[in-house]
Amino acid sequence: MSQMSLEIGRICYKTKGRTQGSKVVVLEHLKNGFVTIEGTQTKRKPCNPRELFPTTQKINATKETKREEILKMLQESA
């Protein structure tokens, strides 16, 4: 999966780690190939794109969006 398929605002599911199965949103592309994510069980942090399963849903969120707003948008997208 290419990094470009994980566009900013794309809702994904984590496929690895302690928060496996949780819903997250891509907020930023980092220079090292990683992306910044934030979600229902995950605080804002870098993540390897290989650990994400993208959905067809997208929200209007960027790295400047506050956590509370992101969580509210994720709840509404369910």
N, CA and C atoms as a LAMMPS dump frame, in Angstrom:
ITEM: TIMESTEP
0
ITEM: NUMBER OF ATOMS
234
ITEM: BOX BOUNDS ff ff ff
-5.0000000000000000e+02 5.0000000000000000e+02
-5.0000000000000000e+02 5.0000000000000000e+02
-5.0000000000000000e+02 5.0000000000000000e+02
ITEM: ATOMS id mol type element x y z
1 1 1 N 0.847 -1.175 0
2 1 2 C 0 0 0
3 1 3 C 0.886 1.228 0
4 2 1 N 0.597 2.133 -0.876
5 2 2 C 1.419 3.334 -0.944
6 2 3 C 0.952 4.35 0.08
7 3 1 N 1.846 5.239 0.422
8 3 2 C 1.538 6.274 1.397
9 3 3 C 0.455 7.216 0.868
10 4 1 N 0.388 7.395 -0.441
11 4 2 C -0.592 8.307 -1.008
12 4 3 C -2.017 7.783 -0.878
13 5 1 N -2.192 6.454 -0.772
14 5 2 C -3.542 5.924 -0.59
15 5 3 C -4.062 6.257 0.806
16 6 1 N -3.164 6.591 1.708
17 6 2 C -3.552 7.015 3.052
18 6 3 C -3.537 8.534 3.096
19 7 1 N -4.527 9.136 2.476
20 7 2 C -4.58 10.591 2.432
21 7 3 C -5.005 11.161 3.782
22 8 1 N -4.722 12.422 3.988
23 8 2 C -5.071 13.11 5.218
24 8 3 C -6.583 13.057 5.403
25 9 1 N -7.011 12.654 6.588
26 9 2 C -8.435 12.561 6.892
27 9 3 C -9.029 11.184 6.658
28 10 1 N -8.255 10.254 6.087
29 10 2 C -8.748 8.904 5.81
30 10 3 C -8.925 8.14 7.121
31 11 1 N -10.078 7.524 7.311
32 11 2 C -10.332 6.699 8.494
33 11 3 C -9.792 5.303 8.216
34 12 1 N -9.057 4.759 9.196
35 12 2 C -8.441 3.442 9.064
36 12 3 C -8.677 2.642 10.335
37 13 1 N -8.391 1.351 10.255
38 13 2 C -8.374 0.491 11.429
39 13 3 C -6.944 0.04 11.666
40 14 1 N -6.523 0.02 12.933
41 14 2 C -5.193 -0.498 13.285
42 14 3 C -5.223 -2.011 13.161
43 15 1 N -4.192 -2.591 12.563
44 15 2 C -4.148 -4.044 12.384
45 15 3 C -3.097 -4.714 13.271
46 16 1 N -2.315 -3.92 13.982
47 16 2 C -1.27 -4.483 14.844
48 16 3 C -1.179 -3.702 16.138
49 17 1 N -0.561 -4.298 17.115
50 17 2 C -0.303 -3.606 18.375
51 17 3 C -1.428 -3.752 19.389
52 18 1 N -1.253 -3.079 20.511
53 18 2 C -2.232 -3.155 21.585
54 18 3 C -3.591 -2.616 21.205
55 19 1 N -3.607 -1.645 20.323
56 19 2 C -4.867 -1.011 19.934
57 19 3 C -5.416 -1.591 18.629
58 20 1 N -5.049 -2.833 18.346
59 20 2 C -5.511 -3.508 17.133
60 20 3 C -7.033 -3.49 17.076
61 21 1 N -7.575 -3.132 15.921
62 21 2 C -9.015 -3.091 15.73
63 21 3 C -9.647 -1.743 16.026
64 22 1 N -8.868 -0.813 16.565
65 22 2 C -9.428 0.497 16.889
66 22 3 C -9.454 1.387 15.654
67 23 1 N -10.375 2.342 15.666
68 23 2 C -10.555 3.266 14.543
69 23 3 C -9.641 4.466 14.74
70 24 1 N -8.898 4.83 13.686
71 24 2 C -7.989 5.979 13.723
72 24 3 C -8.166 6.801 12.456
73 25 1 N -7.629 8.008 12.493
74 25 2 C -7.659 8.873 11.311
75 25 3 C -6.234 9.348 11.025
76 26 1 N -5.866 9.415 9.751
77 26 2 C -4.543 9.885 9.326
78 26 3 C -4.552 11.414 9.354
79 27 1 N -3.575 12.007 10.06
80 27 2 C -3.525 13.456 10.211
81 27 3 C -2.388 14.119 9.451
82 28 1 N -1.314 13.371 9.197
83 28 2 C -0.128 13.998 8.59
84 28 3 C 0.789 12.917 8.026
85 29 1 N 1.485 13.24 6.942
86 29 2 C 2.524 12.371 6.381
87 29 3 C 3.866 12.869 6.892
88 30 1 N 4.671 11.957 7.424
89 30 2 C 5.994 12.308 7.941
90 30 3 C 7.057 11.964 6.903
91 31 1 N 8.215 12.608 7.002
92 31 2 C 9.277 12.422 6.008
93 31 3 C 9.865 11.013 6.009
94 32 1 N 9.77 10.305 7.13
95 32 2 C 10.36 8.965 7.215
96 32 3 C 9.43 7.879 6.681
97 33 1 N 8.326 8.265 6.027
98 33 2 C 7.399 7.29 5.469
99 33 3 C 6.269 6.929 6.406
100 34 1 N 6.333 7.366 7.641
101 34 2 C 5.284 7.092 8.604
102 34 3 C 4.178 8.133 8.463
103 35 1 N 3.063 7.892 9.135
104 35 2 C 1.969 8.85 9.183
105 35 3 C 1.636 9.13 10.649
106 36 1 N 1.073 10.302 10.926
107 36 2 C 0.599 10.619 12.261
108 36 3 C -0.872 10.251 12.317
109 37 1 N -1.24 9.509 13.385
110 37 2 C -2.626 9.08 13.542
111 37 3 C -3.159 9.504 14.901
112 38 1 N -4.47 9.505 15.025
113 38 2 C -5.13 9.694 16.312
114 38 3 C -6.465 8.993 16.219
115 39 1 N -6.911 8.418 17.335
116 39 2 C -8.168 7.69 17.273
117 39 3 C -8.809 7.464 18.619
118 40 1 N -9.785 6.566 18.606
119 40 2 C -10.598 6.319 19.787
120 40 3 C -9.779 5.751 20.948
121 41 1 N -8.868 4.848 20.672
122 41 2 C -8.035 4.251 21.72
123 41 3 C -6.569 4.635 21.589
124 42 1 N -6.268 5.524 20.659
125 42 2 C -4.886 5.891 20.35
126 42 3 C -4.707 7.395 20.429
127 43 1 N -3.748 7.822 21.224
128 43 2 C -3.406 9.242 21.239
129 43 3 C -2.576 9.55 20.003
130 44 1 N -2.386 10.814 19.714
131 44 2 C -1.657 11.243 18.52
132 44 3 C -0.23 10.712 18.563
133 45 1 N 0.144 9.957 17.5
134 45 2 C 1.491 9.384 17.439
135 45 3 C 1.805 8.945 16.02
136 46 1 N 3.1 8.755 15.722
137 46 2 C 3.474 8.244 14.408
138 46 3 C 3.124 6.757 14.304
139 47 1 N 2.848 6.311 13.084
140 47 2 C 2.473 4.917 12.862
141 47 3 C 2.978 4.48 11.493
142 48 1 N 3.382 3.238 11.413
143 48 2 C 3.789 2.65 10.143
144 48 3 C 2.53 2.408 9.306
145 49 1 N 2.474 2.887 8.077
146 49 2 C 1.277 2.69 7.249
147 49 3 C 0.91 1.23 7.021
148 50 1 N 1.88 0.326 7.162
149 50 2 C 1.598 -1.102 6.992
150 50 3 C 0.707 -1.646 8.102
151 51 1 N 0.602 -0.9 9.206
152 51 2 C -0.223 -1.333 10.334
153 51 3 C -1.643 -0.782 10.255
154 52 1 N -2.004 -0.177 9.119
155 52 2 C -3.319 0.433 8.971
156 52 3 C -4.096 -0.21 7.835
157 53 1 N -5.395 -0.364 8.037
158 53 2 C -6.299 -0.843 6.997
159 53 3 C -7.251 0.296 6.658
160 54 1 N -7.102 0.938 5.489
161 54 2 C -7.94 2.095 5.155
162 54 3 C -9.381 1.697 4.844
163 55 1 N -10.306 2.563 5.196
164 55 2 C -11.714 2.388 4.846
165 55 3 C -12.048 3.36 3.714
166 56 1 N -13.272 3.341 3.277
167 56 2 C -13.7 4.274 2.237
168 56 3 C -14.128 5.601 2.831
169 57 1 N -14.202 5.69 4.162
170 57 2 C -14.651 6.903 4.831
171 57 3 C -13.514 7.9 4.997
172 58 1 N -13.89 9.17 4.946
173 58 2 C -12.919 10.243 5.119
174 58 3 C -13.591 11.369 5.895
175 59 1 N -12.835 12.021 6.783
176 59 2 C -13.354 13.161 7.525
177 59 3 C -12.453 14.367 7.277
178 60 1 N -12.936 15.519 7.631
179 60 2 C -12.184 16.754 7.433
180 60 3 C -11.344 17.025 8.684
181 61 1 N -10.193 16.358 8.789
182 61 2 C -9.304 16.515 9.938
183 61 3 C -7.868 16.685 9.456
184 62 1 N -7.133 17.561 10.119
185 62 2 C -5.717 17.778 9.828
186 62 3 C -4.943 17.743 11.137
187 63 1 N -3.635 17.983 11.07
188 63 2 C -2.818 17.939 12.284
189 63 3 C -3.171 19.051 13.261
190 64 1 N -3.865 20.103 12.807
191 64 2 C -4.263 21.188 13.696
192 64 3 C -5.587 20.904 14.418
193 65 1 N -6.304 19.873 13.999
194 65 2 C -7.6 19.544 14.591
195 65 3 C -7.4 18.999 16.005
196 66 1 N -8.221 19.458 16.94
197 66 2 C -8.108 19.022 18.334
198 66 3 C -8.676 17.623 18.521
199 67 1 N -8.161 16.93 19.534
200 67 2 C -8.556 15.549 19.815
201 67 3 C -10.067 15.406 19.995
202 68 1 N -10.678 16.323 20.754
203 68 2 C -12.111 16.232 21.017
204 68 3 C -12.92 16.274 19.721
205 69 1 N -12.501 17.135 18.793
206 69 2 C -13.197 17.246 17.511
207 69 3 C -13.031 15.971 16.688
208 70 1 N -11.819 15.399 16.707
209 70 2 C -11.558 14.171 15.96
210 70 3 C -12.424 13.038 16.5
211 71 1 N -12.475 12.895 17.827
212 71 2 C -13.286 11.833 18.419
213 71 3 C -14.764 11.994 18.078
214 72 1 N -15.234 13.241 18.076
215 72 2 C -16.634 13.502 17.734
216 72 3 C -16.907 13.107 16.278
217 73 1 N -15.995 13.466 15.358
218 73 2 C -16.179 13.116 13.951
219 73 3 C -16.118 11.612 13.737
220 74 1 N -15.242 10.907 14.48
221 74 2 C -15.163 9.457 14.364
222 74 3 C -16.451 8.803 14.844
223 75 1 N -17.038 9.339 15.911
224 75 2 C -18.314 8.804 16.421
225 75 3 C -19.423 8.997 15.391
226 76 1 N -19.451 10.16 14.761
227 76 2 C -20.489 10.456 13.767
228 76 3 C -20.348 9.601 12.509
229 77 1 N -19.119 9.167 12.21
230 77 2 C -18.896 8.382 10.995
231 77 3 C -19.267 6.913 11.165
232 78 1 N -19.54 6.511 12.375
233 78 2 C -19.848 5.095 12.645
234 78 3 C -21.182 4.656 12.118
